[in-house]
């Protein structure tokens, strides 16, 4: 169909032609490039038309623009993802040493998003991935729901790779660090996996759970390995398997009363650099046989008032006895309150228990300083904070997948998120940010720090690439080392400004000038 003359007369790029599609609409008249010329033997050369570069619309040439969806956003949420990345570089490299690079990118993206957006589901991972700098930190990660589900399945199936990764984590543990082992229960009512079962406590609540055991470095205040067990497994059976499966070979195992050393004697015998510090029951005969309640000193440098006694017993092991006066008064008050409420006070029973209020006795195969042994167990409460962060800050109190392998794979990703959360809290606390805000408030503020995608790699507060970021958020970024602060102006000096230096004027001689003898004094 012939193109009208008024359309052909519209100014357009050189070496182009106008093509009429014959269909009404804004793109009827397409402007094509002239790409080459085809020579025909015995005939005139014929032009070759190329791609469409624009259209004649309303008697104006309109070039084709790249669609917004293909170009991508020009700004993304930066602050929270940058914080997670700043504390997980060693985890990233340890994963690269074990897993394929494309899988590591997806794993790190998943773990980061779980920290940034608690309760995020697999179906929403892709959305948050595309709106944060996570897509720049780990580009090309496959984040569709189906791909993520397949990845969790593969992670759960490949126990050797998970073990290799945990071995790298354990190799970073210093020999004299103390390792606490404890577990937490997570709700899982799945009917298609064998890990979901009724624990002793869960049966009363009418829900099934899985058990997650963690080894926790007390000095670093972060987990070093984890493993999933059935919800109805007991500590004495889970702990030895946990030590063997993860090949924990050094450190001091700080466990609770549910794990006597006899339950892990084989594991300890095979690992000479692995030791234990375990509390024993108050009715253990070794307490009375060794006169452990005759305390011999007061611990120095701790907040509480604690008396102690240390003694080596038969077999080369050591007993450490402590009595916290504050805890003793609380336990005694509780005991008397219950006795008064039930009206069953027994003087003989009271005399027997009164000496044990506030008392805890440990058994160990190590010759430790009494203060060190006490702090090892006293710092164990930090593990409860980890579980609190695990269930509350990260909202990982329930499993969101089905099948045994998927549960195991999901807990592996959760482990990375938990380590990142512990490090973020430690970093924020050192920066003094948690003195006046909560962890959740800090993360919400950092999520509001948006930045242009074409920004330079070393952010500066005054570089002009931030998008609607508040000054209070800049203060948080600077405190965490995520943005370079603006140089502060030099303080103004107080007082009067000094007068400019000038050459001193010659002093005028005092009195009348002396007359020269040869000088004429006028007519006589």
Secondary structure, 3 states (H helix, E strand, C coil): CCCCHHHHCCCCCCCEEEEECCCCCCCCEEEEEEEEEECCCCCCCEEEEEEEEEEEECCEEEECCCCHHHHCCCEEECHHHHHHHHCCHHHHHHHHCCCCHHHHHHHHHHHHHHHHCCCCCHHHHHHHHHHECHHHHCCCCCCCHHHHHHHHHHHHHCHHHHHHHHHHHHHCCCCCCEEEEEEEEEECCCCCCCCCECCHHHHHHCCCEEEEEEEEECCCCEEEEEEEEECCCCHHHHHHHHHHHHCCCCEEEEECCCCCHHHHHHHHHHCCCEEEEEEECCCCHHHHHCCCCCCCEECCCCCCCEEEEEEECCCCCEEEEEEEHHHHHHHHHHHHHHHHHHCCCCHHHHHHHHCCCCEEEEEECCCCCHHHHHHHHHCCHHHHHHHHHHHHHCCCCECCCCCHHHHHHHHHHHHHHHHHHHHHHHHHHHCCHHHCCCHHHHHHHHHCCEEECCCCCCCECCCCCEECCCHHHHHHHHHCCCCECCCCCCCCCCCCCCCCCCCCCCCCCCCCCCCCCCCCCCCC
